[in-house]
Amino acid sequence: MTSTPTPAALRAALDGTATVLTPEADAFEAAHQIRLGGVDAVPVAVVRPTDTTGVARTVRFAAEHGLELAVRSGGHSALGRGRQHGALVLDVRGLDSIRIDHGAGTATAGGGITAGAYTAATAEHRLVTPFGDTGTVGVAGITLGGGVGFLSRRLGMTIDSLRAAQVVTADGEVRLASPDSYPDLFWGIRGGGGNLGVVTELTFDVHELGTVVGGPLILPGTPASVAGTVSLLRAAPRELAAIVMVMVAPPMPFLPAEVHGRLITMVNLCWSGDVDEAEAAVAPLRALGDQEGGVLADLVAPGPYPGLLVGPEGPPLAMRYRSFFADDLDEASAAELLAALESSTAMMRAVQLRVLGGAIADVPADATAFAHRDAAITGVVAAAERTSAAVAEHTGWATALADRLRAGRPGAYVNFVPDGDPALLADAYPGATGRRLAALKGTYDPHNLFRGNLNVEPVQAP
């Protein structure tokens, strides 16, 4: 059934389980903003549920009235998946509880909690669940896509710590997905993005972690420093990881003025092993910097793990980026990377590199809907401008550079595929993984209600 529902009808259907904000409300504008800029989209309403019942009623209402449904938690989608034009936005940020069960070694969190809030709560008990590198990202969103960050080489991806999840499927039913309950749904939500439902609660393993040694180590942007950093990280112990940003240096206060505007290799490090062993682990990277003209800045120091989870700073910018996986990155590829950054006219441009392996590769490729366990590197080519029109001009540049760096290896990490381009679907979900997801979609969302994502089309069972 398709109709044009009134706000009164929506409120009546929710029956007090959610707040409804419509365009005439004073809080509406702030309610539908996202972290990134350049998105000109106005939803018909924003629904803020207070519990899972409110989520279920919202999902059911959207399905019954043929409404586009956009789900928002952290609000990091580059094209505003949580803010689609004319959509009904389901804002789950109010579901932000967390409780720790020390006996079971788990933490159970609401689907609207951020990685920063979750990590701060568990850190009080010297415990952690591996997420990414940004505290303002929603835990549900990063988990559904996989989750690659500072602790992945040692503890696995975020989905590898997931023990169960409460999921509201397209029929408005609440299902507990786990190895023992709806195991097919549990397989699909671990990497399948938001295709199968709205996650309202997640139970994770928590791991002991005290002081870490981390922070940015900034090296000159040379082919040897880029390729050498990747090579050293690939050979390093599992306790050493980094988010590497190759970029034109902005005017960061800890960099000398003469470095601003130059190409740099910023190695955002995390050593999660014995603090006394950190110096030896980081030494090869410092030596690499010395070989390339000297380390430009060294802010690596002991501290609490939550301090490494940063949030976006400065005014919101419109972004375009392209994800890739690669088996290696040699000096020739690094030279092309640097030349491309040098030639780009984008206001901001960067290539982010994350070395994989370790515990990520310990899990069989078909155990979850993340199918890229054997990749050595995942990366993103990004460009940013003040408006979506301006940044659109750099899409071809980002795509071409990502294709060069992948060197023929297919694949895309769904959390870094911002625009729902169906051409990238097979890259994110190749072969049997894609077919299995499509069949699950046919079971749990046969009418494709959850399509504001890298969308898997439902396939009905014969």
C-alpha positions in Angstrom: 0.0 0.0 0.0 1.4 3.4 -0.9 -0.1 6.7 0.4 0.9 10.1 1.6 0.7 9.9 5.4 0.3 12.9 7.6 2.5 13.7 10.6 -0.6 13.1 12.8 -0.9 9.6 11.4 2.8 8.9 12.0 2.6 10.1 15.6 -0.5 8.0 16.1 1.2 4.9 14.8 4.2 5.5 17.0 2.0 6.0 20.1 4.5 7.8 22.2 7.5 5.5 21.4 9.3 8.2 19.4 9.6 11.9 18.9 8.6 13.1 15.4 10.2 16.3 14.0 8.8 17.8 10.8 10.1 20.7 8.7 8.2 23.4 10.6 9.8 22.3 14.0 12.6 24.5 15.4 14.8 21.5 16.0 14.3 20.0 12.6 17.2 21.6 10.8 19.7 20.5 13.4 18.1 17.0 13.6 18.8 16.1 10.0 22.3 17.4 9.6 25.2 15.0 9.0 28.9 15.2 9.9 30.0 15.8 6.3 28.9 18.7 4.1 27.8 19.1 0.6 24.5 17.2 1.0 21.3 19.1 0.0 18.6 16.8 1.1 15.5 17.4 3.2 13.6 14.5 4.7 9.8 14.6 5.2 10.3 13.9 8.9 12.9 12.8 11.5 11.8 10.1 13.9 13.7 9.7 17.1 12.7 6.5 18.9 13.3 5.9 22.6 13.4 2.1 22.4 13.2 -0.9 20.0 9.5 -0.7 19.9 9.7 2.8 18.4 12.1 1.5 15.8 9.8 -1.4 14.9 6.8 0.8 14.6 8.7 3.3 12.4 9.9 0.5 10.1 6.4 -0.9 9.8 4.9 2.5 9.1 7.5 3.2 6.3 6.8 -0.2 4.7 3.0 0.2 4.9 3.1 3.6 3.3 5.8 3.0 0.7 8.1 5.6 2.2 11.8 5.8 1.6 13.6 5.0 4.9 16.9 6.4 5.8 18.6 5.2 9.0 21.0 7.5 10.9 23.3 6.9 13.9 26.8 8.4 13.6 26.0 10.5 10.5 29.2 10.0 8.6 27.8 9.1 5.2 29.5 11.2 2.6 26.3 11.4 0.5 23.9 11.6 3.5 22.5 8.1 3.6 20.9 9.2 6.9 19.4 12.2 5.3 17.9 11.3 2.0 15.6 13.8 0.2 12.0 13.1 0.9 12.8 10.2 3.1 11.6 9.3 6.6 14.7 9.5 8.7 15.0 7.0 11.5 17.4 8.5 13.9 18.5 5.9 16.5 21.0 8.1 18.4 18.7 8.0 21.5 19.5 4.2 21.8 22.9 4.9 23.4 22.9 2.7 26.5 25.8 0.4 27.4 26.2 -2.3 30.0 29.2 -4.4 30.7 29.0 -8.0 31.9 32.3 -8.9 33.4 31.4 -12.5 34.0 30.5 -13.1 30.4 33.3 -10.8 29.0 30.8 -8.8 27.0 29.4 -5.4 26.6 25.9 -4.7 25.2 25.2 -1.4 23.6 22.4 0.4 22.0 22.4 0.8 18.2 22.8 4.6 18.5 26.0 4.7 20.6 29.2 6.1 19.1 32.5 4.4 19.1 33.9 7.1 21.3 31.2 6.8 23.9 31.4 3.0 23.9 35.2 3.0 24.1 35.3 5.6 26.9 32.8 3.4 29.0 34.8 0.2 28.5 38.1 1.9 29.0 37.1 2.7 32.6 37.4 -1.1 33.2 40.6 -1.5 31.0 38.5 -3.2 28.4 38.0 -2.6 24.7 36.2 -3.7 21.6 38.0 -2.9 18.3 36.4 -0.3 16.1 38.0 2.1 13.7 39.9 5.4 14.3 37.1 7.9 14.7 35.1 8.4 17.9 32.1 10.0 16.3 31.3 7.1 14.0 28.2 5.1 15.0 29.0 1.6 16.4 26.1 0.0 14.5 27.2 1.5 11.2 30.9 0.5 11.4 29.9 -3.0 12.6 27.5 -3.7 9.8 30.2 -2.8 7.2 33.0 -4.8 9.0 35.1 -2.5 11.1 38.8 -2.0 10.4 40.9 0.0 12.8 43.9 0.3 15.2 43.3 -3.0 16.9 42.2 -5.2 14.0 45.5 -6.9 13.3 45.6 -8.0 16.9 42.0 -8.6 17.9 40.2 -8.9 14.5 37.6 -6.7 12.8 34.7 -5.3 14.8 32.4 -8.1 13.4 34.8 -10.7 14.8 33.9 -9.5 18.3 30.2 -9.4 17.7 28.3 -12.1 19.6 24.7 -11.1 19.0 22.6 -8.3 17.6 18.9 -7.3 17.9 17.7 -6.5 14.4 14.4 -5.0 13.3 13.7 -6.5 9.9 11.5 -5.0 7.1 8.4 -6.7 8.5 8.8 -4.7 11.7 9.7 -7.9 13.7 12.5 -7.9 16.2 14.9 -10.8 15.8 18.0 -11.7 17.9 20.7 -12.7 15.4 23.5 -14.9 16.8 25.2 -18.1 16.0 22.3 -20.0 17.6 19.4 -17.7 16.6 18.8 -16.7 13.0 22.4 -17.6 12.1 21.9 -16.7 8.5 20.9 -13.2 9.5 23.9 -13.1 11.8 26.2 -14.0 8.9 24.7 -11.2 6.7 24.8 -8.3 9.2 28.5 -8.9 9.7 29.7 -7.0 6.6 26.4 -6.8 4.6 25.9 -3.1 5.5 22.4 -1.9 6.3 20.7 -4.2 3.8 18.9 -6.5 6.2 17.5 -4.4 9.0 18.0 -1.8 11.7 20.3 -2.9 14.5 19.0 -1.7 17.9 21.3 -3.5 20.2 24.7 -5.2 19.8 26.6 -7.5 22.2 30.4 -7.6 21.8 33.3 -9.4 23.3 35.5 -7.1 25.3 39.2 -7.5 25.5 41.7 -6.4 28.2 43.7 -3.3 27.2 45.4 -0.8 29.3 47.9 1.9 28.2 48.8 2.0 24.6 51.5 3.9 22.8 50.3 5.9 19.9 49.9 9.1 18.0 51.1 10.6 14.7 54.6 10.1 13.4 55.0 12.4 10.4 57.6 11.6 7.7 58.4 13.3 4.4 56.1 12.4 1.5 58.5 10.4 -0.6 58.1 7.1 -2.6 60.5 5.4 -0.2 58.7 6.6 2.9 55.2 5.6 1.7 56.2 2.2 0.4 58.6 1.6 3.3 55.9 2.4 5.8 53.6 -0.1 4.3 56.3 -2.7 4.1 57.3 -2.2 7.7 53.7 -2.4 9.0 53.1 -5.6 7.0 56.1 -7.2 8.7 55.4 -5.8 12.2 54.0 -7.7 15.1 50.2 -7.8 15.3 50.3 -5.3 18.2 51.5 -2.6 15.9 49.0 -0.9 13.5 48.6 2.4 11.9 46.2 4.5 9.8 48.5 6.1 7.2 47.5 9.3 5.5 49.5 10.5 2.5 48.5 14.0 1.9 49.4 17.7 1.3 50.2 19.0 4.8 47.6 21.4 6.2 48.8 24.1 8.6 48.9 21.7 11.6 50.3 23.5 14.7 52.9 20.8 15.4 54.4 21.0 11.9 57.0 23.6 11.0 55.6 26.3 8.8 57.9 25.3 5.9 56.3 21.9 5.8 52.8 23.3 5.3 51.7 22.6 1.7 54.3 19.8 1.2 53.6 16.2 0.7 53.8 14.2 3.9 53.3 10.6 5.1 51.4 10.8 8.4 51.6 7.5 10.3 48.9 7.5 13.0 50.3 4.7 15.2 48.9 2.4 17.8 51.1 -0.1 19.7 48.8 -2.2 21.9 51.3 -4.6 23.3 53.6 -4.3 26.3 54.5 -0.6 26.8 58.1 -1.5 27.4 58.4 -3.0 23.9 56.9 -0.1 22.1 60.2 1.7 21.5 61.7 -1.2 19.6 58.5 -1.7 17.6 58.3 1.9 16.4 62.1 2.3 15.9 62.1 1.1 12.3 59.5 3.7 11.2 61.5 6.4 12.9 64.7 5.2 11.2 62.8 5.3 7.8 62.0 8.9 8.5 65.6 9.7 9.2 66.7 8.1 6.0 64.2 10.3 4.0 65.4 13.6 5.4 64.3 13.5 9.0 61.1 12.9 11.0 59.0 16.0 10.6 57.0 15.5 13.8 56.9 12.8 16.5 53.9 12.8 18.8 54.0 9.1 19.6 53.5 8.6 23.4 51.9 6.4 26.0 48.3 7.1 26.9 44.8 5.8 27.1 43.4 4.1 24.1 40.3 6.4 23.7 42.6 9.3 23.0 43.4 7.8 19.6 39.8 7.9 18.4 39.6 11.4 16.9 36.6 13.2 15.4 36.2 15.4 12.4 37.5 18.9 12.9 36.8 22.2 11.1 33.8 23.1 8.9 32.0 20.2 7.1 33.3 19.5 3.6 31.8 17.7 0.6 33.8 14.6 -0.1 34.2 12.0 -2.9 36.3 8.9 -2.3 37.1 5.6 -3.8 37.9 2.4 -1.9 40.4 -0.2 -3.0 42.2 -3.3 -1.8 45.7 -4.1 -2.8 48.2 -6.9 -2.4 51.2 -4.6 -2.1 52.4 -1.0 -2.7 55.9 -0.6 -4.1 57.9 2.5 -4.7 56.8 2.8 -8.3 53.1 2.8 -7.2 54.0 5.2 -4.3 55.6 7.6 -6.8 52.4 7.6 -8.9 50.3 8.2 -5.8 52.4 11.2 -4.8 52.4 12.6 -8.3 48.6 12.3 -8.5 48.2 14.1 -5.2 50.6 16.8 -6.4 48.6 17.3 -9.7 45.1 17.4 -8.2 43.4 20.7 -7.9 41.1 19.6 -5.1 41.1 21.8 -2.0 42.0 18.8 0.1 43.1 15.4 -1.2 44.6 12.4 0.5 45.2 8.7 0.2 44.5 6.6 3.4 46.2 3.2 3.7 45.4 0.5 6.3 47.6 -2.6 6.5 45.5 -5.7 7.1 46.6 -9.3 7.8 47.1 -10.6 11.3 43.9 -11.6 13.1 41.8 -10.3 10.2 43.2 -13.1 8.0 42.7 -15.7 10.6 38.9 -15.9 9.9 37.8 -17.8 6.8 36.6 -15.6 3.9 33.1 -17.1 3.9 32.5 -16.9 7.7 31.0 -13.4 7.4 29.7 -11.1 4.6 33.1 -9.4 4.6 34.8 -11.3 1.8 38.3 -9.7 1.6 40.1 -11.5 4.4 43.2 -12.2 2.3 43.9 -8.6 1.2 47.1 -7.1 2.5 46.0 -3.4 2.3 42.8 -1.5 2.1 42.8 2.2 1.1 40.8 5.2 0.1 41.5 8.0 -2.3 39.7 11.1 -1.2 39.0 14.6 -2.4 37.2 17.4 -0.6 35.7 20.7 -1.5 33.2 23.1 0.1 30.3 22.1 -2.2 29.1 18.9 -3.8 29.2 20.4 -7.2 32.8 21.4 -6.8 33.9 18.0 -5.5 32.1 16.1 -8.2 34.7 17.3 -10.6 37.3 15.2 -8.8 35.4 11.9 -8.9 37.2 10.7 -12.0 40.6 11.6 -10.5 39.8 9.6 -7.4 38.6 6.6 -9.4 41.6 6.6 -11.7 44.1 6.7 -8.8 42.3 4.0 -6.8 42.3 1.8 -9.9 46.0 2.3 -10.3 46.8 1.5 -6.7 44.6 -1.7 -6.7 46.8 -3.0 -9.5 44.1 -5.3 -10.9 42.9 -6.6 -7.6 39.1 -6.2 -7.4 37.3 -5.3 -4.2 35.8 -2.4 -2.2 35.3 -2.0 1.5 31.6 -1.2 2.0 32.2 1.3 4.8 34.2 3.3 2.3 31.8 3.2 -0.6 29.8 6.4 0.0 27.5 6.8 -3.0 25.7 3.5 -3.4 27.0 3.1 -6.9 25.6 -0.3 -8.1 28.7 -0.8 -10.2 30.6 -1.3 -7.0 28.3 -3.9 -5.6 30.2 -6.9 -7.0 33.5 -5.4 -5.8 32.1 -5.2 -2.2 30.3 -8.5 -2.3 31.9 -10.7 -4.9 30.7 -14.1 -6.1 29.2 -16.4 -3.6 29.1 -13.6 -1.0 26.9 -11.5 -3.2 24.6 -14.3 -4.1 24.1 -15.3 -0.5 23.3 -11.7 0.5 20.8 -11.4 -2.3 19.0 -14.6 -1.1 19.0 -13.3 2.5 17.6 -10.0 1.2 14.8 -12.0 -0.4 14.0 -13.6 2.9 14.3 -10.6 5.3 13.6 -7.6 3.0 11.8 -8.9 -0.1 10.5 -5.5 -1.1 13.8 -3.7 -0.6 12.8 -1.3 2.1 16.4 -1.0 3.2 17.8 0.5 0.0 19.5 3.7 1.2 22.9 2.0 1.0 25.2 0.0 -1.3 22.0 -1.8 -2.1 21.7 -5.6 -2.5 18.6 -6.4 -4.6 16.5 -9.1 -3.1 16.4 -12.5 -4.9 13.4 -14.7 -4.2 13.9 -18.4 -3.5 12.8 -20.5 -6.5 
